[in-house]
Amino acid sequence: MTPGGPILVIDTATTQAVVALGAADDGVLEARSWTAGYRHGEELLARIEDLLRDRGTPPAGLGGVVVGTGPGAFTGLRVGIATAKALAHALELPIAGVATGSALLAAGARAADGATVALVQPAGLSDRVLSRPGEPSRILPGGTDPELRPGERLVAVDLEGRAPDDAVALGHAARDELAAALLAAGAARLAAGDADDLARLVPEYVTLPRGVRAKLPDDAVEVTGGSS
């Protein structure tokens, strides 16, 4: 670890995985994203290594890790958080988990010129997960649309064809700024000495493979059902 070194940002909560390098004062130095599909385990570490090599930053030169914690699907989040925790442990780096939903809400609000926003993301084939600032995320069953509050705008991520076009457009804009939003929140925590305990840093899942639910650790988070 190099105190004051660049911060590595990792997020695998959406269909577009993100890795980035940044600094608290300078913002994102470089961000890379790609459509991960189900290949997170094969590609994520190689993408991180490529970014560090191309930026001339040795792993030992990093100053910390920021990782998105969801909500998102099981496979991507599991790989992303496990990779971030493994790097933090091996390199003795402080780590900060930041809710991907909160970061997307912050980025979406900026894209919507400061309007209050609500975020929807997929949760399986037909359900969606609804997130609002300062409120727990919850599942919207298939066929249930979010009831927007006065002045609220909808941000839809990974919901092309399942959400209004303007909400999808805001979702694209929000995801373009996801690395910056994660960095801003995570770097502030690390600067304040508010790093996470590796043992208690857990994802916020919205979909789980059959048989996994019963095996989750006691402090794992799963988004609960409900409607707006």
N, C-alpha and C positions, 0 to 999 in steps of 0.2 A: 504493500500500500504506500502511496505517496500522498501525504496530506496536501490538500489543495489541487490534487491532480484531477483530470477530467472524470466526469461521472458517466457511467455506462447506463443507458436506459433500455429496458426490454419490455415489450408487451406482446402477448399472444392471445388476447381475449377476443379479437375479432378475426374475420377471415384474412385480414391483412396483418401479418406479423411485422413488428417494428423493432429495429435496433438503432440506437443513436448514441452519439457522444456529445456532451455538453458541459457547461460550467455555469455555476450560479450567477456570475456576473455577466458572462458573454452569451448566454443562451445556447441554443443547439448549434454545435459546430458542424455536424453532418448527421442526417437521418436517412435510413434506408428501409424500405418496406417491400414486401412481396406477398403474393397469394400463397399461403402456406398449405391449404388443403389439409391433408392428414400426414404431412411430412415434417412436422415440427421437430421430431426427434432426430431426423436425418439431416436437417438443414440449419437449425438454429445456431448451434455452436460454431459451425463452419462460417456462417454469416458474421457472427461476432468476431471471429478470428480475422476474417477478411477486412472488416471495418477497422479493427485495431492496427492491422498491418499497414493498410493504406493510409491511415492517419499518422503513422509513425509512433504509435502509443503502445509500449509493451504492457502486458497485463499488470505487471508489478507497478506500473506508473499510474494506474487508476486511483482515484480518490474515494470512490463509492459506487454503489449500485442502486438504481431505482427500478422497480418492477411493477407492472400493472397487475392488479389482483382480481379483475373482473368487474361486473359479472361476465361470464362467458362459458363456453362448453368445456367439458371435462378434459379432453385430450390436449388441446392447446394450452390451457391454463396450467395443467399438471406439468407439462414439459417446460414451459416458460419459467414458472416459479422454481421448479427443481433446478433448472440450469442457473438461475440467478443466485439461488441459495448455495449451490455448489461452488460457484465462483467466489462469492463473498466469504465462504468458509475457507477455501483453499488459499485465497489471497489476503485473508484477514481484513476484508473491507466492510465498512458499515453499509447496511442495506435499509432501504425504506420502501415499503409496499404502499402503493397509491391506488385507490379504486379507479379502474379504467372508466367506469361510468361517470364518476365525478370529474375526471379529466375531460371526457367528451362533453359533459354538460358545460364546463367552463369554456371549452373551445367553441361549442355550439352557440353559447351566449354571445361570444365575441363576433362570430359569423353572422348572428342575427342582430347586430348593432346594439347589444346590451339588453335585448328583450329577455324576459323570463322564459326558460325552455324546459321541456320534458323530453326525455330520451327513451326511445324504444329500440330494442335489439331482439333478434330471434332467440327463441327457447324451444328447440326441437322443430318439428316439421310444420306445426301450425300455431303454437303458442308464441307469445312475445313477453319480454321482460320490460317493465316500465320503471324508470328511475327519475327521481326529482331531487333537486338540491336539498340536502339535510334530511331526507326521508329514506327509509329502507327500500330497496328494490323489491318488486313483487311481480308475480306472473299474471299476465292477461291471458285467459284461456282463448283458444282459437275462435275467431268470430267476434271477439269482444274488442271494441275500439276504445282507446283512451279518451276520457272526457276531459277536454282541455279547459283549464281555468281561464278567467278573463285576462286577456292580454298575453296568454301563454302561447308559445310556438313549439311545434313538434320537430324533433331531430330524430331521424331514422337512420340507423346504421345496419348494413347487411340486410336490408329489407326491400331491395329493388322488386317492384311488382306487388309488394304487400303493404305499401304505405304511399301516401300522396307524394307526387313528384317534388313539391317544394320541400317536404320533410326529408326526402332522400337527398336532395341537393344540399341541404344544410348538414346532413350526415356526412357527405363527402367532404365538405369544407371543414367540419369538425375533425374528421379523421386525418386530414392533411396536417392539422396542428396538434395531433395527439402527443407526439414526442415532446413538443415544447411545453404542453400543459402538464404532462407527467414530470418533466424535468423541473419546472417551476415549483410544483408542490413538493416533490421529493427532495430537491436541493435545499429548500427552506427548512425542511425537517432535519436533514443531515447537518446543516449549518448550526441548528439549535441543539444538536446532540441528541435528537429524538430518533435514534435508529431503532429498528425492529429486532426483537429476539428471533433468531433463525427458527427456533423450535416452535414458535407461535405464529409465524407468518404463514397464513393459509389463503387459498383461493376462495372466490365467491362463485360457486358453480350454479348454472341454470339448467344444464342437462347432464345426466349421469348414465353411464352404461348399466345394463341390467346386472344386478348383484353387487354393484359398487357401493350403493347407499348404506348398506348394513356394515360395510367395512371402513367407513370414514372415521377419522379420529374425532374425539369428543368436541374439539374446538374448530372443526371444519365448518364452513358456512355453505348453506344451500338456500337459494332464494325460494321463498314460500309462495304459495298460491294466493290469489285474491284478485280483486278488480278495482278499478279506479273509481 
